[in-house]
Amino acid sequence: MRWDFLELIVLLLMTYSQIEMVSCAYLKQKNKYESFFCFYTSYSIKDYIEITREEKGRIGVWYWVFVFSVIVLVVAVVNVLASESGFGTNLNLNQDDIWPIL
């Protein structure tokens, strides 16, 4: 499996889920005088969790997409670094040695 391509896909998914969480929170708490960029700089994931819990009674799906993509990204990075040609690190770790760590 090409872990480096998986890393790219997961990074795009993380970025998209982050943008979706910010835009959802921005639309629900929009201040007339606050721009999207200004809101984005002061935004935290906690805002999205609070809004979706108040609105639906549970945490929104984009939070779980973000968490899943972070976990997959960590696994992909470890596998790339453990491969023989991973970024020129010359780490000769066996894949079986990595999985118990995760």
TORPA-4810 file (N, C-alpha, C, O; in nm, 3 decimals):
<nodes>
NODE_1_0.084_-0.119_0.000_0.000_0.000_0.000_0.088_0.124_0.000_0.192_0.128_0.066_M
NODE_2_0.046_0.224_-0.073_0.121_0.348_-0.080_0.078_0.439_0.034_-0.023_0.508_0.024_R
NODE_3_0.154_0.439_0.141_0.119_0.516_0.260_0.132_0.665_0.235_0.060_0.745_0.296_W
NODE_4_0.223_0.705_0.146_0.240_0.848_0.121_0.118_0.907_0.051_0.081_1.021_0.077_D
NODE_5_0.054_0.830_-0.038_-0.071_0.878_-0.099_-0.183_0.882_0.004_-0.266_0.973_0.002_F
NODE_6_-0.185_0.785_0.092_-0.286_0.785_0.198_-0.268_0.908_0.288_-0.367_0.967_0.331_L
NODE_7_-0.144_0.945_0.316_-0.119_1.065_0.396_-0.178_1.189_0.330_-0.241_1.272_0.396_E
NODE_8_-0.159_1.202_0.200_-0.211_1.317_0.128_-0.363_1.320_0.133_-0.422_1.426_0.156_L
NODE_9_-0.427_1.207_0.110_-0.573_1.200_0.114_-0.625_1.234_0.253_-0.724_1.307_0.267_I
NODE_10_-0.560_1.182_0.355_-0.604_1.207_0.492_-0.583_1.354_0.530_-0.667_1.412_0.600_V
NODE_11_-0.475_1.414_0.486_-0.454_1.556_0.514_-0.562_1.642_0.448_-0.609_1.738_0.507_L
NODE_12_-0.600_1.606_0.326_-0.709_1.679_0.261_-0.841_1.659_0.336_-0.919_1.753_0.350_L
NODE_13_-0.866_1.538_0.382_-0.987_1.510_0.459_-0.988_1.586_0.591_-1.091_1.638_0.632_L
NODE_14_-0.872_1.593_0.658_-0.863_1.669_0.782_-0.891_1.817_0.757_-0.964_1.881_0.833_M
NODE_15_-0.834_1.871_0.651_-0.855_2.011_0.618_-1.001_2.039_0.588_-1.057_2.138_0.636_T
NODE_16_-1.063_1.953_0.509_-1.203_1.973_0.474_-1.293_1.963_0.597_-1.386_2.042_0.613_Y
NODE_17_-1.266_1.865_0.685_-1.350_1.852_0.804_-1.332_1.972_0.897_-1.427_2.016_0.961_S
NODE_18_-1.210_2.024_0.906_-1.186_2.144_0.988_-1.263_2.263_0.932_-1.323_2.339_1.008_Q
NODE_19_-1.261_2.280_0.801_-1.334_2.391_0.738_-1.484_2.375_0.760_-1.553_2.473_0.787_I
NODE_20_-1.534_2.253_0.750_-1.677_2.228_0.773_-1.717_2.257_0.917_-1.824_2.313_0.942_E
NODE_21_-1.631_2.220_1.013_-1.662_2.248_1.153_-1.665_2.398_1.179_-1.753_2.448_1.249_M
NODE_22_-1.568_2.470_1.123_-1.563_2.616_1.142_-1.684_2.683_1.077_-1.745_2.771_1.137_V
NODE_23_-1.718_2.642_0.955_-1.830_2.707_0.888_-1.962_2.677_0.957_-2.050_2.763_0.963_S
NODE_24_-1.978_2.556_1.010_-2.099_2.524_1.086_-2.109_2.610_1.211_-2.216_2.665_1.240_C
NODE_25_-2.000_2.622_1.284_-2.001_2.705_1.405_-2.020_2.853_1.370_-2.087_2.926_1.443_A
NODE_26_-1.963_2.896_1.259_-1.977_3.036_1.217_-2.122_3.069_1.181_-2.172_3.175_1.216_Y
NODE_27_-2.188_2.979_1.111_-2.326_3.004_1.072_-2.421_3.004_1.192_-2.521_3.075_1.191_L
NODE_28_-2.390_2.927_1.294_-2.477_2.920_1.412_-2.452_3.035_1.508_-2.546_3.081_1.574_K
NODE_29_-2.329_3.084_1.519_-2.295_3.190_1.614_-2.254_3.318_1.544_-2.176_3.396_1.599_Q
NODE_30_-2.304_3.341_1.428_-2.257_3.454_1.348_-2.289_3.587_1.416_-2.403_3.616_1.452_K
NODE_31_-2.187_3.665_1.430_-2.198_3.802_1.478_-2.201_3.892_1.354_-2.123_3.870_1.261_N
NODE_32_-2.286_3.989_1.351_-2.300_4.075_1.233_-2.168_4.142_1.194_-2.142_4.163_1.075_K
NODE_33_-2.088_4.174_1.292_-1.969_4.252_1.265_-1.842_4.167_1.261_-1.732_4.221_1.250_Y
NODE_34_-1.856_4.037_1.270_-1.739_3.950_1.272_-1.725_3.878_1.139_-1.818_3.812_1.093_E
NODE_35_-1.608_3.891_1.077_-1.585_3.824_0.949_-1.552_3.677_0.974_-1.521_3.636_1.086_S
NODE_36_-1.560_3.599_0.868_-1.529_3.456_0.879_-1.385_3.435_0.920_-1.357_3.350_1.004_F
NODE_37_-1.292_3.513_0.864_-1.151_3.498_0.898_-1.127_3.532_1.045_-1.051_3.464_1.113_F
NODE_38_-1.190_3.637_1.093_-1.176_3.675_1.234_-1.232_3.566_1.324_-1.174_3.535_1.428_C
NODE_39_-1.345_3.508_1.285_-1.403_3.399_1.362_-1.312_3.277_1.359_-1.296_3.209_1.460_F
NODE_40_-1.252_3.248_1.243_-1.166_3.131_1.228_-1.044_3.139_1.319_-0.999_3.036_1.371_Y
NODE_41_-0.990_3.259_1.339_-0.872_3.272_1.424_-0.903_3.249_1.571_-0.815_3.211_1.648_T
NODE_42_-1.028_3.271_1.611_-1.064_3.251_1.752_-1.143_3.123_1.775_-1.185_3.095_1.887_S
NODE_43_-1.161_3.044_1.670_-1.243_2.922_1.677_-1.166_2.809_1.744_-1.044_2.799_1.732_Y
NODE_44_-1.239_2.724_1.815_-1.183_2.599_1.865_-1.283_2.487_1.837_-1.402_2.512_1.816_S
NODE_45_-1.235_2.365_1.838_-1.322_2.250_1.812_-1.429_2.241_1.921_-1.537_2.188_1.897_I
NODE_46_-1.398_2.292_2.038_-1.496_2.292_2.147_-1.622_2.368_2.108_-1.732_2.330_2.148_K
NODE_47_-1.608_2.476_2.031_-1.725_2.551_1.984_-1.817_2.463_1.901_-1.939_2.464_1.919_D
NODE_48_-1.759_2.388_1.809_-1.838_2.299_1.723_-1.908_2.191_1.806_-2.025_2.161_1.782_Y
NODE_49_-1.838_2.134_1.902_-1.897_2.029_1.986_-2.014_2.085_2.066_-2.119_2.022_2.073_I
NODE_50_-1.997_2.203_2.125_-2.105_2.264_2.203_-2.227_2.294_2.117_-2.340_2.269_2.158_E
NODE_51_-2.204_2.347_1.998_-2.316_2.382_1.910_-2.392_2.259_1.866_-2.515_2.257_1.871_I
NODE_52_-2.321_2.155_1.824_-2.392_2.036_1.775_-2.459_1.960_1.889_-2.563_1.897_1.868_T
NODE_53_-2.402_1.965_2.009_-2.469_1.900_2.122_-2.598_1.973_2.159_-2.699_1.910_2.190_R
NODE_54_-2.594_2.106_2.155_-2.716_2.182_2.184_-2.822_2.159_2.077_-2.941_2.148_2.108_E
NODE_55_-2.779_2.153_1.953_-2.872_2.143_1.842_-2.928_2.002_1.822_-3.048_1.985_1.805_E
NODE_56_-2.841_1.902_1.825_-2.883_1.765_1.793_-2.878_1.669_1.912_-2.933_1.560_1.904_K
NODE_57_-2.815_1.709_2.019_-2.803_1.621_2.135_-2.684_1.526_2.128_-2.666_1.444_2.217_G
NODE_58_-2.603_1.538_2.024_-2.484_1.455_2.009_-2.379_1.534_1.933_-2.407_1.640_1.876_R
NODE_59_-2.258_1.482_1.933_-2.148_1.549_1.864_-2.165_1.529_1.714_-2.202_1.421_1.669_I
NODE_60_-2.137_1.633_1.637_-2.153_1.628_1.492_-2.057_1.533_1.424_-1.952_1.497_1.479_G
NODE_61_-2.093_1.493_1.304_-2.018_1.392_1.229_-1.880_1.443_1.186_-1.786_1.364_1.176_V
NODE_62_-1.865_1.572_1.161_-1.735_1.623_1.115_-1.628_1.611_1.222_-1.510_1.600_1.190_W
NODE_63_-1.667_1.615_1.348_-1.570_1.594_1.455_-1.515_1.452_1.448_-1.395_1.431_1.462_Y
NODE_64_-1.603_1.355_1.426_-1.559_1.215_1.420_-1.477_1.189_1.294_-1.385_1.107_1.297_W
NODE_65_-1.510_1.256_1.186_-1.428_1.245_1.064_-1.288_1.299_1.092_-1.189_1.241_1.048_V
NODE_66_-1.281_1.410_1.164_-1.152_1.470_1.198_-1.070_1.376_1.287_-0.951_1.357_1.263_F
NODE_67_-1.132_1.319_1.389_-1.063_1.227_1.480_-1.014_1.104_1.405_-0.900_1.060_1.423_V
NODE_68_-1.100_1.047_1.321_-1.062_0.930_1.243_-0.944_0.961_1.150_-0.853_0.880_1.137_F
NODE_69_-0.946_1.078_1.088_-0.838_1.113_0.996_-0.707_1.136_1.071_-0.600_1.108_1.017_S
NODE_70_-0.712_1.188_1.192_-0.590_1.204_1.272_-0.530_1.067_1.305_-0.409_1.049_1.296_V
NODE_71_-0.615_0.972_1.343_-0.566_0.837_1.375_-0.505_0.771_1.252_-0.397_0.713_1.261_I
NODE_72_-0.572_0.781_1.139_-0.519_0.721_1.016_-0.390_0.790_0.974_-0.299_0.724_0.924_V
NODE_73_-0.381_0.921_0.993_-0.258_0.993_0.959_-0.141_0.945_1.043_-0.031_0.927_0.991_L
NODE_74_-0.162_0.924_1.171_-0.055_0.875_1.258_-0.009_0.737_1.212_0.112_0.711_1.205_V
NODE_75_-0.102_0.649_1.180_-0.067_0.515_1.133_0.011_0.524_1.002_0.110_0.453_0.984_V
NODE_76_-0.032_0.610_0.911_0.036_0.624_0.782_0.176_0.680_0.798_0.270_0.633_0.733_A
NODE_77_0.193_0.779_0.883_0.325_0.838_0.905_0.420_0.736_0.966_0.535_0.726_0.924_V
NODE_78_0.373_0.660_1.063_0.457_0.557_1.124_0.497_0.453_1.021_0.611_0.408_1.019_V
NODE_79_0.405_0.413_0.935_0.437_0.314_0.833_0.533_0.368_0.728_0.618_0.294_0.679_N
NODE_80_0.521_0.495_0.692_0.616_0.553_0.598_0.755_0.561_0.660_0.854_0.529_0.596_V
NODE_81_0.761_0.603_0.785_0.891_0.611_0.851_0.952_0.474_0.874_1.074_0.460_0.877_L
NODE_82_0.869_0.373_0.891_0.919_0.238_0.915_0.958_0.166_0.786_1.027_0.065_0.791_A
NODE_83_0.914_0.217_0.673_0.951_0.152_0.547_1.099_0.175_0.519_1.161_0.266_0.576_S
NODE_84_1.153_0.094_0.434_1.297_0.102_0.407_1.335_0.230_0.335_1.447_0.279_0.350_E
NODE_85_1.245_0.285_0.257_1.276_0.407_0.183_1.203_0.529_0.239_1.190_0.630_0.170_S
NODE_86_1.156_0.521_0.361_1.074_0.628_0.416_1.151_0.754_0.445_1.221_0.763_0.546_G
NODE_87_1.139_0.853_0.358_1.198_0.986_0.374_1.349_0.982_0.394_1.406_1.078_0.447_F
NODE_88_1.414_0.876_0.354_1.559_0.867_0.368_1.605_0.855_0.512_1.718_0.892_0.543_G
NODE_89_1.520_0.805_0.599_1.558_0.796_0.740_1.642_0.673_0.770_1.710_0.668_0.873_T
NODE_90_1.638_0.574_0.681_1.713_0.449_0.698_1.677_0.378_0.827_1.761_0.308_0.885_N
NODE_91_1.555_0.394_0.872_1.508_0.316_0.986_1.472_0.178_0.936_1.392_0.164_0.844_L
NODE_92_1.528_0.078_0.994_1.499_-0.059_0.952_1.411_-0.126_1.055_1.449_-0.225_1.118_N
NODE_93_1.292_-0.072_1.071_1.197_-0.129_1.165_1.105_-0.224_1.090_1.067_-0.199_0.976_L
NODE_94_1.072_-0.332_1.155_0.979_-0.428_1.098_0.837_-0.378_1.123_0.810_-0.320_1.228_N
NODE_95_0.746_-0.401_1.029_0.607_-0.358_1.046_0.546_-0.423_1.170_0.463_-0.361_1.237_Q
NODE_96_0.585_-0.546_1.201_0.530_-0.614_1.318_0.574_-0.549_1.448_0.507_-0.562_1.551_D
NODE_97_0.686_-0.478_1.445_0.732_-0.408_1.565_0.655_-0.279_1.588_0.647_-0.231_1.702_D
NODE_98_0.598_-0.222_1.483_0.529_-0.094_1.493_0.387_-0.110_1.546_0.345_-0.032_1.631_I
NODE_99_0.314_-0.210_1.499_0.172_-0.222_1.534_0.145_-0.235_1.683_0.046_-0.178_1.730_W
NODE_100_0.226_-0.308_1.762_0.197_-0.311_1.907_0.209_-0.174_1.974_0.145_-0.150_2.076_P
NODE_101_0.291_-0.086_1.917_0.305_0.048_1.973_0.176_0.127_1.956_0.135_0.200_2.045_I
NODE_102_0.113_0.110_1.839_-0.010_0.184_1.811_-0.124_0.123_1.887_-0.237_0.170_1.877_L
</nodes>
